[in-house]
């Protein structure tokens, strides 16, 4: 058994402090263990089990389909085709403004 502190729980789950405590109050996350007056920790295996359940829920929501590859190689032709379709009937300055907006975000 290994106990982990809040910082590590946040790193492992990707959740912020307030989200963790919100989920605990809703009964949707493992309870912390009091280590003293101002110190708490979580059992690592319970946090890992919570993560496993989330992964299982995702799989069940996708009707058993494996996780799809969310990234793929984009060719120059793909980009040109996308821009041509997006700005069909528009002038070049609108397309350039849109592209600049992507980089300024």
N, C-alpha and C positions, 0 to 999 in steps of 0.2 A: 504494500500500500504506500502510495506517495501522495503527499499533500502539496498543492500548488497555490500560490498567492494570486490575487486579482490580476496583476500585470500579466502573468503567464496565461491565465484563463482568457484574458482579452486577446493575447497573441494567438493562442490555439484556435479560438472560435471565430476571431475576426469581429467580435461584438465590442461595443463600447460599454463603459461602466454602467451608464444609466439603462441601457438595454438589458444587460445581465440582471440588474436588480428588478427591472420591470418584469422580466420573464420569471424570476424567482417568486415575485409577489403573485403572479398568475398561476403558479404551480407548474410552469413549463420549462424549468431549468433546475438542476440539482441545487439543493440547499447548501449554504456555506456551513463550515464547522468553526465554532468559536475557539480561538486559541488563547484568548485572554481578553482583557477589557477592551482593547482597541485593535485586535488582530483576528482576521478570519482567513480561512483557506478552503479549498475544495479538494475532494478526492479525485485524483487524475482519472482513475478508471470510470468514475461517474460522468465526468465531462466528456471523455472519449465515447462512452456509450450514448450520450446525448447527441454527439456529432454523428455517430453511426445511425441513430434513429432518423436524424434529418436527411441523411443520404438515402436511407430506405424510403422515407416519405417521398423524396424527389423521384426515385425509381418507380414507386407505386403511382405517383401522379402522372408519370410518362407512360403508364400502362405497361411497365416492364421493358420498355425500350431502353437500350443503353444510352448513356449520355452522348449527345451529339458533339462532334468536333465544332467548336464555335469559331475557330480560326481556320483560314484557308489561304492559299497563295493567291494574290490578286495580280493579274497581269496588266500591262499598260493598256491593252485592248479593252479589258474590263472597265478600267477607269474612264477611258474615252467614250465607251458605249454608255456608261452610267451618266456622264456629264451631258452627252448628246440627248439622251432621253429626258433628263431632269430639266434641261434648259431649251427644249424644243420650242421654237417660236420666240425665245428671249434673245436679248442682245448680249454681246460678249462681256460688256461691263457688269451685267447682273451675275454672270457665271464667275467672273473674277472676284466680285464682292463676296460671293458665297464662299469661294475657296479661301479668301483672306480671313473670313469669319471663322473658318475651321481652325486656322492656325492661331487665332487670337483667343480662342476659348480656353 
